[in-house]
Amino acid sequence: MQATRSSKIISGLALAGALLLAGIVGFAQQPTAPGQGRGGDRGWQRGDGQGRAGRDGNSEGAGPFEKLNLTDAQKQQMQQIRARYEQTFKAARQNERGQRGGESSLFTGGTFDEAAVRAAAQARANAQVEMEVARAHMMYEMYNVLTADQKAQLATERQQREQKRQEFRTRQKSNPGQN
C-alpha cells in the first residue's frame, strides 16, 4: 500500500514538472509574425501536419523567446532542437491514434474484459508520459540556449503572466456567473 502511494506521488510530481516544462515549450513555439496561424498571435497549428510552425511552414519564430532578442544563432539552435523532436512527437501521435482505434473491439464480444480495458488505458497513459517527458526535454534544451539575462527576463515575464492569471481567478471568484 505504501509503495503504491509513494509511486503515485512521485508520478504526480513528475507529471507536474513535465507539464510545467511543456508550458515553457508551448510558450516557446509562438511564431515571429503577428497573426500567423490559427490562434491569432499564438500561431498554434495542431492537426495540420505542420507542428506549431506558421501556415507557410516557417518555424523560425522563437515564440515566447521572441521578446528576448535572440541572436540568429540562438534562433537556429532552437529550430534545430524543435526539428529533432518533431519526429518523436509525430510517431507518438500516430501510435496514440492506433491505440484508440482498437477500443471498439473491446465492446463487441458481448462480455466486458476489464483487464483489456485497463491494459489499453495504461498503454495510453504510458505513451502520454513519454510524450510529456520528450516535450520537457526539448524545452530544457531550448531553455539552455538562452543567456543568463534572457533566462531572467523570461522568468519575469512568466511571473507577470501568473500574476495576471491570479487576478483573473480572483475576479472570477468574486463575480460568479458573469463572464
C-alpha positions, 0 to 999 in steps of 0.5 A, a space after each residue: 500500500 505504501 509503495 503504491 502511494 509513494 509511486 503515485 506521488 512521485 508520478 504526480 510530481 513528475 507529471 507536474 514538472 513535465 507539464 510545467 516544462 511543456 508550458 515553457 515549450 508551448 510558450 516557446 513555439 509562438 511564431 515571429 509574425 503577428 497573426 500567423 496561424 490559427 490562434 491569432 498571435 499564438 500561431 498554434 497549428 495542431 492537426 495540420 501536419 505542420 507542428 506549431 510552425 506558421 501556415 507557410 511552414 516557417 518555424 523560425 519564430 522563437 515564440 515566447 523567446 521572441 521578446 528576448 532578442 535572440 541572436 540568429 544563432 540562438 534562433 537556429 539552435 532552437 529550430 534545430 532542437 524543435 526539428 529533432 523532436 518533431 519526429 518523436 512527437 509525430 510517431 507518438 501521435 500516430 501510435 496514440 491514434 492506433 491505440 484508440 482505434 482498437 477500443 471498439 473491439 473491446 465492446 463487441 464480444 458481448 462480455 466486458 474484459 476489464 483487464 483489456 480495458 485497463 491494459 489499453 488505458 495504461 498503454 495510453 497513459 504510458 505513451 502520454 508520459 513519454 510524450 510529456 517527458 520528450 516535450 520537457 526535454 526539448 524545452 530544457 534544451 531550448 531553455 539552455 540556449 538562452 543567456 543568463 539575462 534572457 533566462 531572467 527576463 523570461 522568468 519575469 515575464 512568466 511571473 507577470 503572466 501568473 500574476 495576471 492569471 491570479 487576478 483573473 481567478 480572483 475576479 472570477 471568484 468574486 463575480 460568479 456567473 458573469 463572464 
